[in-house]
Structure formats: C-alpha cells, structure tokens
Amino acid sequence: MTIFNSELDASGLNCPLPILRAKKSLLELESGEVLHIISTDPGSVKDFESFVKQTGNELLDSTIEGGKFNFYIKKK
C-alpha cells in the first residue's frame, strides 16, 4: 500500500474529468506529496501515463481492484 497525502475519488467520471480534477487536486499539494486517484474509466490508465509525462509529476504506482483503477502520483 502506497502512503498518500490526499485522495481524489473520480469514480463514474469519464475523460477528461479525472485528469482535470487530479490537476486541480495536485495544485493544493506541496512538492513531494502524493495524490491517490480512484477512477472507473478504463481510459484513465493511458490518460494518467500521459499526464505525468507532460507535467513532470511521478506515477508511483497504479493498480486495478474490483473494477477501480488506483493511481498514486507524486507532485514534482
């Protein structure tokens, strides 16, 4: 289990809403803190991979549990 500082539940939201909400949530975090995102959109896997490459943040882990996708992003 990855330790995180904040959690965003984007369940039921489709692209681009999980990314947009994650971007907003990351603005509230300090550098080095971790955001846990929960999504039900299968497209979010590729979306978050692209998102971290574009923003310079770090994807620490991504898992799938019971149809939910979990992402742990460390703010740069």
C-alpha positions as CSV (number, residue, x, y, z in Angstrom):
1,M,0.0,0.0,0.0
2,T,1.3,3.4,-1.0
3,I,1.2,6.1,1.5
4,F,-0.6,9.3,0.2
5,N,-1.4,12.8,1.5
6,S,-4.7,13.4,-0.4
7,E,-7.3,11.3,-2.1
8,L,-9.5,12.1,-5.2
9,D,-12.4,9.8,-6.0
10,A,-13.2,10.3,-9.7
11,S,-15.4,7.2,-9.9
12,G,-18.1,7.5,-12.5
13,L,-16.3,10.3,-14.3
14,N,-15.1,9.9,-17.9
15,C,-12.2,11.5,-19.7
16,P,-11.1,14.3,-19.3
17,L,-12.7,14.8,-15.9
18,P,-10.4,12.5,-13.8
19,I,-7.4,14.3,-15.3
20,L,-8.8,17.8,-14.8
21,R,-9.8,17.0,-11.2
22,A,-6.4,15.5,-10.5
23,K,-4.6,18.5,-11.9
24,K,-6.7,20.8,-9.6
25,S,-6.0,18.5,-6.5
26,L,-2.3,18.5,-7.2
27,L,-2.2,22.3,-7.1
28,E,-3.3,22.0,-3.4
29,L,-0.4,19.7,-2.5
30,E,3.2,20.6,-1.7
31,S,6.1,19.2,-3.7
32,G,6.8,15.6,-2.8
33,E,3.3,14.9,-1.6
34,V,1.3,12.1,-3.1
35,L,-2.2,12.1,-4.5
36,H,-4.3,8.9,-4.6
37,I,-6.8,8.9,-7.5
38,I,-9.6,6.4,-7.8
39,S,-11.2,6.1,-11.3
40,T,-13.6,3.7,-13.0
41,D,-12.8,4.9,-16.6
42,P,-10.6,2.3,-18.3
43,G,-9.1,5.1,-20.5
44,S,-7.7,6.7,-17.4
45,V,-4.7,4.3,-17.4
46,K,-3.3,5.8,-20.6
47,D,-4.5,9.3,-19.7
48,F,-2.6,9.3,-16.4
49,E,0.6,7.9,-18.0
50,S,0.5,10.7,-20.5
51,F,-0.4,13.3,-17.8
52,V,2.6,12.5,-15.7
53,K,5.0,12.7,-18.7
54,Q,3.6,16.1,-19.7
55,T,3.6,17.6,-16.2
56,G,6.8,16.1,-14.8
57,N,5.0,14.5,-11.8
58,E,5.8,10.9,-10.9
59,L,3.4,8.0,-11.2
60,L,4.5,5.9,-8.2
61,D,2.0,3.1,-8.7
62,S,-1.2,2.1,-10.5
63,T,-3.4,-0.9,-9.6
64,I,-6.8,-2.3,-10.6
65,E,-9.0,-3.6,-7.8
66,G,-12.7,-4.6,-8.3
67,G,-13.1,-2.6,-11.5
68,K,-11.5,0.5,-10.0
69,F,-8.2,2.0,-11.1
70,N,-5.9,3.4,-8.4
71,F,-3.2,5.9,-9.3
72,Y,-0.6,7.3,-6.9
73,I,1.0,10.5,-8.3
74,K,3.9,12.3,-6.5
75,K,3.9,16.0,-7.1
76,K,7.2,17.3,-8.6
